[in-house]
Amino acid sequence: MHVVVLGGGYAGLTLTRELEKRVPTDADLELTLVNDSPDHLVQHELHRVLRRPELANAITVSLPSVLDRATVRVARVEALDRERRTIRLSDGTLSYDIAAVCLGAQTATHGLEGVREHAIPFKRLTDAFTVRRRAREALRVRDQDTPQFVVCGAGLSGIQVAGELAALVRERHGSDANATPTVTLLEQLDTVAPQFDPPFQRAVTDTLESAGVTVRTGTAVTRVTPSTVGLESGEELPAECVVWTGGIRGTAALGRERPAVGPALELDERTFLLGDAARMTDAEGEAAPASAQSAIQAARALAPTIAGLVNDERDDSGERDDSGERDDSGERDQSRGAESVSAWTAANFAFDSPGWVVSVGDEAVAQVGSRVLTGRGARLLKTGVRLRYLAAIGATDRAAVLAREEVDHRLPFELGREP
């Protein structure tokens, strides 16, 4: 049986590793992971490259190095034909028995003028290096006006980018308010971190402002030019560097849509959809946030379903002929597969967050249950999240690099800070 996982992000990598563990080694399993890069990017740490480009290697994990049985195929997914069970790739066509679509999402520009041309998204390492280069150039070549950096979108990614840019500015120019370049975070809705609880939102806003970030909520962007950000109010906000984190959309392979799926995570009985590629509703009827947490939990919920289907096939007495079809003694019953998915093997994704943590430069804000943490407790929690995820995916060497960096960089910082 050929199981294909499309995408090597949080959902795709977690699902592939879970299947390697759950499916017996003597099962008739061909497991393929398709990704447009040979590496997995730890995206929730991407902002750190803005100040510390040497960390790029630590947050980039070779997919083959953390997989035992899966074949990694580096290609771009162009289209999915569920009826024929084929996938068109940039380098050919792939057939499948079971597919899990974990393609993530792309940055949504909402058709706004100039966003695609003049704003920088923040999804890939190349994006982070582009922002870093643009910011450093603006800081180095200053005229009478101080440079202004604008981040559009105050979700977790935008918050972390704004905080990191503010820290970069402080490292180069100190804290003289009359001379320091400005970092502005814009959000169309009425608060930062719109999906989160008000105490968390207030703590994030306070921490951003303490870091020197100007937070402007209830502010809609209408266009971006090479030197300004146009606002719905008519104001033209000067900007040497614009970072766009203002929403997501589906990939081209899914028609740029994010289809809705329920807790079984099914597109059909042999095709599944999860992670940011989907609008997932969990077993409680709640919409799961587009986040690493929900992607990982969905992958862990789906893995037993797919493993069960593979084991069903293994228990079937029929043998495949050379064409890959069942012979008459064990003809594949498509309805049997559908029945097994909808019954005992069906996934039942239930999102349950232990909490959230977001970086704001060298500071952090965390929510654990109903409790909001700032200061040293939040900073230590963020460090733990960084190391734990890398260790969980088998990238212990990368975790060791980050641990050393924490000792070299964070320890002097902690010694000079209040708890």
FENSUL-V718962 format. One record per pair of residues at least 12 apart in sequence whose ideal C-beta (glycine too) atoms are under 7 Angstrom apart, sorted by the first residue. I is the first residue (numbers start at 0). GAP is how many residues later the second one is. Records with the same first field share a line. If there is no record, write none. Layout:
# FENSUL-V718962
I = GAP / GAP
This chain:
# FENSUL-V718962
0 = 27 / 28 / 96 / 97 / 309 / 312
1 = 28 / 30 / 93 / 94 / 95
2 = 16 / 26 / 28 / 94 / 95 / 303 / 307
3 = 28 / 30 / 83 / 90 / 92 / 95
4 = 28 / 95 / 97
5 = 28 / 71 / 81 / 93 / 94 / 95 / 96 / 97
6 = 28 / 95 / 96 / 97
7 = 25 / 27 / 32 / 55
8 = 93 / 95 / 266 / 286
9 = 265 / 282 / 285 / 286
10 = 91 / 263 / 264 / 284 / 285 / 287 / 288
11 = 21 / 90
12 = 27 / 380
13 = 282 / 285 / 286
14 = 85 / 87 / 284 / 287 / 288
15 = 15 / 17 / 51 / 54
16 = 50 / 376
17 = 281 / 282 / 285
18 = 12 / 284 / 287 / 288
19 = 47 / 48 / 49 / 50
21 = 281 / 282 / 285
22 = 284 / 287
26 = 283 / 284 / 287
27 = 285 / 286
28 = 281
30 = 38 / 39 / 40
31 = 38 / 39 / 41
32 = 30 / 34 / 37 / 39
33 = 39 / 41 / 43 / 55
34 = 28 / 37 / 39
35 = 39 / 40
36 = 37
37 = 24 / 25 / 34 / 36
38 = 21 / 22 / 23 / 24
39 = 21 / 23
40 = 18 / 19 / 83 / 84
41 = 17 / 19 / 347 / 348
43 = 248
44 = 14 / 341
45 = 13 / 76 / 82
46 = 113 / 114 / 117 / 312
47 = 116
48 = 76 / 79 / 80 / 83
49 = 78 / 81 / 82 / 114 / 115 / 118
50 = 113 / 116 / 117 / 120
52 = 76 / 79
54 = 350
55 = 69
57 = 340 / 343 / 344
59 = 65
60 = 332 / 334 / 337
65 = 327 / 328 / 329
74 = 14 / 15 / 16
75 = 13 / 14
76 = 12 / 26 / 176
77 = 12 / 175
78 = 174
79 = 21 / 173
81 = 185 / 186 / 189
84 = 185
86 = 12
96 = 173
97 = 172 / 208 / 211
98 = 172
99 = 172 / 174 / 202 / 206
100 = 170 / 171 / 172 / 176
101 = 172 / 173 / 175
102 = 148 / 150 / 151 / 174
103 = 171 / 172 / 173
104 = 143 / 144 / 145 / 146 / 153 / 171 / 172 / 185
105 = 142 / 143 / 145
106 = 14 / 16 / 137 / 141
107 = 138 / 139 / 140 / 141
108 = 135
109 = 137
111 = 109 / 110 / 111
112 = 110
113 = 109 / 110 / 111
114 = 109 / 129
117 = 106 / 107 / 108 / 124
118 = 33 / 105 / 123 / 124 / 125
119 = 122 / 123 / 124
120 = 123
121 = 35 / 39 / 121 / 123
130 = 110 / 112
133 = 107
134 = 14 / 30 / 33 / 106
137 = 102 / 103
138 = 33 / 42
145 = 33 / 34 / 35 / 36
146 = 34 / 93
147 = 33 / 34 / 36 / 90 / 91 / 92
148 = 16 / 32 / 34 / 90 / 91 / 92
149 = 34 / 36 / 79 / 87 / 89 / 92
150 = 34 / 35 / 92 / 94
151 = 34 / 69 / 90 / 92 / 93 / 94
152 = 34 / 91 / 92 / 93 / 94
153 = 31 / 33 / 38 / 39
154 = 38 / 90
155 = 37 / 202
156 = 88
157 = 27 / 87
158 = 33 / 34 / 45 / 49 / 199 / 201
159 = 198 / 199
160 = 82 / 84
161 = 21 / 23 / 46 / 51
162 = 45 / 48 / 50 / 196 / 197 / 198
163 = 197
164 = 18
165 = 17 / 45 / 46 / 47 / 195
166 = 44 / 194 / 195
168 = 12 / 14
169 = 42
179 = 32
181 = 32
182 = 29 / 30 / 31
183 = 30 / 32 / 53
184 = 23 / 28 / 30
185 = 30 / 33 / 35
186 = 30 / 32
187 = 31 / 32
188 = 28
189 = 27 / 28
190 = 26
191 = 12 / 13 / 23 / 25
194 = 94
195 = 160
196 = 170
198 = 173
199 = 156 / 165 / 167 / 172
202 = 162 / 169 / 171
203 = 154 / 161
206 = 153 / 156 / 158 / 167
207 = 152
210 = 149 / 150 / 152
218 = 12
219 = 12
223 = 18
226 = 12
228 = 13
247 = 28 / 42
249 = 27
250 = 26
253 = 23
257 = 19 / 20 / 21
258 = 14 / 19
259 = 19 / 21
260 = 12 / 17 / 19
261 = 19
262 = 18 / 19 / 20 / 84 / 85 / 86 / 87
263 = 82 / 83
264 = 33 / 37 / 82 / 84
265 = 75
268 = 68 / 69 / 72
269 = 67
271 = 30
273 = 21 / 24 / 25 / 28
274 = 20 / 23
275 = 14 / 19
279 = 14 / 18 / 69
281 = 67 / 68 / 69
282 = 65 / 66 / 67
283 = 66
285 = 65
287 = 63
292 = 60
293 = 57
296 = 52 / 54
297 = 51
300 = 46 / 47 / 48
301 = 45
303 = 41
304 = 36 / 40 / 41 / 42
307 = 32 / 37
308 = 28 / 31 / 32 / 36
311 = 28
315 = 14
316 = 12 / 13
317 = 12 / 13
354 = 12 / 13 / 14
356 = 21 / 24 / 25 / 28
358 = 23
361 = 51
362 = 16
363 = 14 / 15 / 17 / 18
364 = 13
365 = 12 / 15
374 = 43 / 44
375 = 38 / 41 / 43
382 = 23 / 27
385 = 16
386 = 12 / 15 / 16
389 = 12
